[in-house]
Amino acid sequence: MTAEIIQQLQNLIVIGDDAGARQFAIEHIKEFPKEIRNKIIFAFFQEAVKKDTQVKEAQSEAADEALTALKDLEKDKKNLGEKQRIVELHQKINGE
């Protein structure tokens, strides 16, 4: 029975059915020998850590981009304020 379950999983892996292999491993996890079961669990753990890392990297990148955009907006606001003061001074000088 153990050899059959391992062979079924290997067949799914060989044909490239990753989703099927994953589902099969989940459904039959208790049927695998402990050593293989631990390897499967560790592989799932590594995958979860990798996905979590990718999400955190994407969040960090988005935060950096937002901060850059905010700094640019602050510069634009300052420049606009300076231009507005110039216009107001020009109007006062010209009596407008």
N, C-alpha and C positions, 0 to 999 in steps of 0.2 A: 504494500500500500504506500509506504513512504517513497519508494523509488518511482511509483506511478505519479504521485502528486508533484514530485520534483520535475519529472519529465514533462508533465503538462505545463508547468510554469516555464520551463526552458523552451518549450515549443512556442509559447506565446511571445517570449522574448526574441527568439530567433526570427519569427515572422515580422517582428517590429510592432506588435500590438501592445504598446506600452500601457495604454489605458486598460486593456484586457488583462495584462499581467498584473497590474496594480490591483485591479478588482479581484482577480483570482487569489492573489496573495492575501488580501484582506479577508476574503470569505473563508479561506482555508488555513489561516495562520496557525491554528491550533494543531493542524495535522502535520506540520513540518517538524523535523527534529529541532531540538532547542537551539543548536548552533546556527542553523539556517534561519530559524525564527528570529534570533537575535540580530542576524545580519539584515534581515528584512526590516525589522523595527529601526535599526540604526540608519538604514538607507532612507526610510521615511522621515526620521528625525533630521538627517542632513538636508533633505529636500525642504523641510519646513524652515529650517534655519536659513537656508539659501533664499527662499522666498521672502522671509521676514527681513533679511538684509537688503534685498532688492527694493522692498517697499520703503524701508528706512532711508536708503540712498536716494530714492525718487523724492521722498518727502523733503530731505535735506536740500536736494537740488532745487526743488520748487521754492523752498524757503529762501534760498540764496538768490534766486531769480526775482522773487517778490521784493526782497530787501534792495536789490539793485534798482528795480523799477521805482520803489519808494524814494530812494535817494535821488534818482533822476527827476521825479516829480517835485521833490523839495527844491532842487536846483532851478527847475522851470518856474516854480512859484516865486522864488527869490528874484529871478531875472524879470519875471512879469511885474513884480512889485517895484523893482528899480525902474523899469520902463514906464510904469504908471506914474511914478514920482517925477520922472523927466518930463512927461507930457504935462503934468500939473504945473511944474515950474515954468515950462515954456508958455503955458496959458497965462500964468500970473505975470510973467515978464511982458507978454504981448497984450495984456489987458483983456484977455478973452473971457 
